């Protein structure tokens, strides 16, 4: 298991809030000089703790302001069906999150679309996979909290 000291956590906290921060600013904010800070960032990337650095885009300004949570139940639990369904879902760019669940729902998807008509096209692709018993679509009325920041208080030290 990875272990993180206070400097690692400070670096991660800063980068997950703004990955575009300069190395000099990052180093100063955590109390290091540039070279040891850069070594830590490189180590965190190499170890896969920092998976990537991305730009977060405004979905409304890009025309995909509707969020749909889709709960899917299936009567197929064989590997061949799962691989086919996984490939189908992975090929749909509007699906931004995809989870296999425990409980009443087998799969949960987060779908970003411009409107209900666009979601209907996604729905038709999903049911085309066959083996689906139920699709429950919930349209988000308001985004109250959204963050990509992970809580770091649980990281092993």
C-alpha positions as CSV (number, residue, x, y, z in Angstrom):
1,X,0.0,0.0,0.0
2,X,1.2,3.5,-0.8
3,X,2.2,5.8,2.1
4,X,2.0,9.5,1.8
5,X,3.6,12.1,4.0
6,X,2.2,15.6,4.5
7,X,4.2,17.0,1.6
8,X,2.8,14.4,-0.8
9,X,-0.7,15.2,0.4
10,X,-0.2,18.9,0.1
11,X,1.0,18.4,-3.5
12,X,-2.0,16.2,-4.3
13,X,-4.4,18.6,-2.7
14,X,-3.0,21.5,-4.8
15,X,-2.8,19.6,-8.1
16,X,-6.4,18.3,-7.8
17,X,-7.6,21.8,-7.4
18,X,-5.5,23.3,-10.2
19,X,-3.2,21.0,-12.3
20,X,-2.0,24.0,-14.3
21,X,-0.2,25.6,-11.3
22,X,3.4,26.3,-12.1
23,X,6.1,24.1,-10.5
24,X,7.5,27.2,-8.7
25,X,4.1,28.0,-7.3
26,X,3.4,24.4,-6.3
27,X,6.8,24.0,-4.6
28,X,6.4,27.3,-2.7
29,X,2.9,26.4,-1.6
30,X,4.1,23.1,0.0
31,X,7.3,24.4,1.4
32,X,9.8,22.8,-1.0
33,X,12.2,24.0,-3.7
34,X,11.4,23.2,-7.3
35,X,13.7,20.1,-7.7
36,X,12.5,18.0,-4.8
37,X,8.9,19.0,-5.5
38,X,9.2,17.9,-9.2
39,X,10.7,14.6,-8.0
40,X,7.7,14.0,-5.8
41,X,5.3,14.8,-8.6
42,X,7.2,12.5,-11.0
43,X,7.1,9.7,-8.4
44,X,3.4,10.2,-7.8
45,X,2.8,10.0,-11.6
46,X,5.0,6.9,-12.0
47,X,3.2,5.2,-9.2
48,X,-0.1,5.9,-10.8
49,X,-1.4,8.1,-7.9
50,X,-1.6,11.0,-10.4
51,X,-3.4,9.3,-13.3
52,X,-3.5,12.3,-15.6
53,X,-3.8,16.0,-15.7
54,X,-6.9,17.3,-17.4
55,X,-8.9,20.5,-18.1
56,X,-12.4,20.5,-16.6
57,X,-14.8,21.9,-19.1
58,X,-18.1,23.7,-18.6
59,X,-20.7,21.2,-19.9
60,X,-23.5,23.8,-20.3
61,X,-21.4,26.0,-22.5
62,X,-20.5,23.0,-24.6
63,X,-24.1,22.0,-25.1
64,X,-24.4,19.0,-22.8
65,X,-26.3,20.5,-19.9
66,X,-28.6,17.5,-19.1
67,X,-27.3,14.8,-16.8
68,X,-29.1,11.5,-16.8
69,X,-28.4,8.7,-14.3
70,X,-29.3,5.4,-15.8
71,X,-29.9,2.3,-13.7
72,X,-29.8,-0.9,-15.7
73,X,-31.0,-4.4,-14.6
74,X,-30.1,-7.4,-16.7
75,X,-30.9,-11.1,-16.7
76,X,-27.6,-11.9,-18.3
77,X,-24.6,-12.4,-16.0
78,X,-22.3,-14.3,-18.3
79,X,-18.9,-13.0,-19.4
80,X,-19.6,-12.8,-23.1
81,X,-22.7,-10.6,-22.6
82,X,-20.7,-8.4,-20.1
83,X,-17.9,-7.9,-22.6
84,X,-20.3,-7.0,-25.4
85,X,-22.2,-4.6,-23.2
86,X,-19.0,-3.1,-21.9
87,X,-17.8,-2.5,-25.4
88,X,-21.1,-0.9,-26.4
89,X,-21.2,1.4,-23.4
90,X,-17.5,2.3,-23.8
91,X,-18.2,3.4,-27.4
92,X,-20.9,5.9,-26.4
93,X,-19.1,9.3,-25.6
94,X,-22.1,10.6,-23.8
95,X,-21.6,8.0,-21.1
96,X,-19.1,9.7,-18.7
97,X,-19.3,7.2,-15.9
98,X,-20.1,3.4,-15.9
99,X,-20.3,1.2,-12.8
100,X,-21.1,-2.4,-12.1
101,X,-23.2,-2.4,-8.9
102,X,-24.2,-4.7,-6.1
103,X,-27.8,-4.7,-5.1
104,X,-31.0,-4.3,-7.2
105,X,-29.2,-2.3,-10.0
106,X,-26.6,-4.2,-12.1
107,X,-25.1,-1.2,-13.9
108,X,-25.2,2.5,-13.2
109,X,-24.3,5.1,-15.9
110,X,-24.0,8.8,-15.9
111,X,-24.9,10.3,-19.3
112,X,-24.4,13.8,-20.5
113,X,-26.6,15.0,-23.3
114,X,-28.1,18.3,-24.6
115,X,-31.7,17.2,-24.3
116,X,-34.2,14.3,-23.8
117,X,-34.2,13.5,-27.6
118,X,-30.5,13.0,-27.5
119,X,-30.9,10.7,-24.5
120,X,-33.5,8.7,-26.3
121,X,-30.9,7.9,-28.9
122,X,-28.6,6.6,-26.2
123,X,-31.5,4.7,-24.6
124,X,-32.1,2.9,-28.0
125,X,-28.5,2.0,-28.3
126,X,-28.5,0.5,-24.8
127,X,-31.6,-1.6,-25.2
128,X,-30.2,-2.8,-28.5
129,X,-27.7,-4.8,-26.5
130,X,-30.4,-7.3,-25.5
131,X,-30.6,-9.0,-22.1
132,X,-31.7,-5.8,-20.4
133,X,-34.7,-6.3,-18.0
134,X,-35.2,-2.7,-16.9
135,X,-33.8,0.7,-17.6
136,X,-34.6,3.4,-15.0
137,X,-33.6,6.9,-16.2
138,X,-33.4,9.8,-13.7
139,X,-32.9,13.3,-15.0
140,X,-30.9,15.6,-12.7
141,X,-33.0,18.8,-12.0
142,X,-30.1,20.7,-10.4
143,X,-26.5,20.1,-9.8
144,X,-26.0,21.0,-6.1
145,X,-22.4,19.7,-5.6
146,X,-19.9,18.5,-8.2
147,X,-16.2,18.0,-7.6
148,X,-13.4,15.9,-9.0
149,X,-11.4,16.3,-5.7
150,X,-10.9,13.2,-3.7
151,X,-10.9,13.4,0.1
152,X,-7.3,13.0,1.2
153,X,-7.9,12.5,4.9
154,X,-8.1,8.7,4.4
155,X,-4.8,8.4,2.5
156,X,-2.4,6.1,4.4
157,X,0.5,7.8,6.0
